[in-house]
C-alpha cells in the first residue's frame, strides 16, 4: 500500500535553491511505496505556514512532516532585514521566539484536529557551520522550541535533524567560515551558477568551503540527505 506523505515547509522544502530532500526520500523506497507532496513557499515563517494549511487538510495524507523555523531563527540575528521580511511575507507581528512557538503549536493543533496523519516535526538545519557562532546558536535555540512543541503532544514525533547535522559538522571539522546572511543578489548568483553555468549545487558548496549548505542556509546533497534520513528513520522505517 502506498504511503502518502505531505512535506510542509519553506524554501528548504520547495527546493529551488536546495537539493531536493523529497526526491532523496523517495529514492530510499521501492517505486510505489511512497507518494510525496510538497506544501512550501520560499521565505515562509511559521505564521505563513499556519495560514496555508487548508490545502493539506482538504485531502489528508498518511504522514505529515513539518520543517519550518529557519526564517524565524534568521530573523533573530542582528543583520537580518526584519522590516523587509515583514512586508514581503505580510507578517502582522514582528518575528519573535514566542510567536514562532505559538504559531508552530497552532499548526500542530490544526493538523491533529483535522487529520489522522502521523506527524513529525523536524528540528532545524544548522545555520552556518561555526557551531559557536550566533547563527548556529539561533538554529539551536529554535530547535529546542520545536522539541518543546513536539513534547507537549505525545502523538507528535520529534525528528532530530539539528542534532544529526551538528554531529556531521563536528566529524567534518570544517574551516571557520563566518556566517553570511543571504541577500537577493547572492540568491541570483546561485541561480546563475546553477542554471546558466551548469554548476551543481554541490560544486557551488564545495567551492565555498561549505559542508552541508550552498550559502549557509540552503542544503547541498549532504545536508539534504540528512533530512531524508531523519524523516525515514523517525516516521517510515519504525518496526521494519
Secondary structure, DSSP 4 states (H G I P E B T S, - for coil): -PEEEEEEESHHHH-SSS--HHHHHHHTS-TTSEEEEEEE-TT--HHHHHHT-HHHHTT--SEEEEE--HHHHHTTSTTS-HHHHHHHTT-SS---HHHHHHHHHHHHHHHHHH---EEEEEPPPPSSS-TTSHHHHHHHHHHHHHHHHHHTSTTEEEE-HHHHHHHHHHHHT---PPP----HHHHHHHHIIIIIS---HHHHHHHTT-SSBSSSSSB-HHHHHHHHHHHIIIIISTT-
